[in-house]
């Protein structure tokens, strides 16, 4: 089976989620004598492109025309569909990031392919083609069968490990023959917070709720996050009262995340919040209320006042990090 | 200005999710259904735009008669009219085929929906509709203003924000910050009873995917409690025992 993987770059660097997708595809290919074609769209140096072969890409399709200097769902999906047809591939793997969510359905529609997003398992092909995905914002899993000959999977970031699998891949310069003449969209400005860990892709997350009492106390959350190299998050009430930006709200009506470690401070653990974080590998709950529902969903708990407990943890994290260095 | 807002009906966010029929069906017993919260934001923003510069807002839903209370609520919030495609929504592709088939001859300037439904979380509708109708699609919109046939937008991107301009017509999906939901008033509720709700039979479209079974996540083991006086021990446990730092 030939497998196409979208290897998204950000300013010429491949994202971890892209390498996870290549690694995921290589593991599928290993089970069925298949091959992996990683598709890079935009400007990426040859050295960086070679990084894709480190995680198991057998071939690299490089779409580097000027039209791809800015990300648009319309143009990027055309390149990906072009690559799929060109390779005669039957499976397309895309990481379910914001960009991935933009192009995956457009690519699937162009290919007449069945698509499943939020995938958390490898395909099971003993009887048809089945994958597992999260539904109800993490409150449940669903097993989904895909009936079409070409299939598109949008896999959840941070669900699959990076596995090195060195190959020697040819880089092929590709051209999908796309012009900007009829493009209706125009990007005006892109603003990214520099040096901050992106919440949706973070391995470690430190999160605060109303128990933090006010935005002026968030330096405690930020300080612990900085020391650990974690992203910061918050509960719905905290974003609703504008203590923190909406982009940090995790839960059923916010972002669903799947980090290795989720530390919840002053969050009671209502069902809507747990839905967004319960897939985390390890959960720590810190709350002064011993009856807080979060303790039922957590691996480690501290019943205590955040303002007493957090400084101790911050000090311990500091000395842990300095020993590691 | 003609705006179409695609809405779906979902279980209330406080719902404890369970399944029946050998884990093949969602258990609707005792479940309160609501308009998908992101779709409601799309609807509210559509109303704000048309109130400012004139126009109409049509809501569309693919579902059986059981979704009509949610459609009437959308009319009570302020939509001018509604369309229900009378079919069980089989998968995102099937739903998008139904909506695009309806929309293709109606010349909508703007088609909005939520960034995902909070039940199936597919997040594919804007992209599928965009491709099927050959229109630009912009996901996770946090702001939109419409002026002279042009939409000025802001959207979430991985790790940041993008400002962009898109020539109408276009498809967009609503992210949380877009606006605040509107509670229908008594006049709206009364008016909703007589607003047109057209039921349209579906076209013969295929579902490309099929959900075969559901499962709740496994229950967590017991929580290991740490004495607050020894809170510093947490770091050691996370390193040596849990091995996550």
Interface residues (C-beta under 8 A of the other chain):
Chain A: X10 X15 X72 X73 X74 X77 X97 X98 X99 X101 X102 X103 X104 X105 X106 X108 X109 X110 X113 X114 X115 X116 X117 X118 X130 X134 X135 X136 X137 X138 X139 X140 X141 X142 X143 X144 X145 X146 X147 X148 X183 X184 X185 X186 X187 X188 X189 X190 X191 X192 X193 X196 X198 X200 X201 X204 X228 X239 X246 X247 X249 X252 X253 X254 X256 X260 X261 X270 X271 X272 X275 X278 X279 X281 X282 X283 X284 X285 X295 X296 X297 X298 X299 X300 X301 X302 X303 X304 X305 X308 X309 X312 X313 X315 X316 X317 X320
Chain B: X11 X13 X14 X15 X16 X17 X19 X37 X38 X91 X92 X93 X96 X118 X119 X120 X121 X122 X123 X124 X125 X126 X127 X128 X130 X131 X132 X135 X136 X137 X138 X139 X140 X142 X156 X157 X158 X159 X160 X161 X162 X163 X164 X165 X166 X167 X170 X175 X176 X177 X206 X207 X208 X209 X210 X211 X212 X213 X214 X215 X216 X217 X220 X221 X223 X224 X225 X226 X227 X228 X231 X232 X233 X234 X235 X236 X237 X238 X239 X242 X244 X245
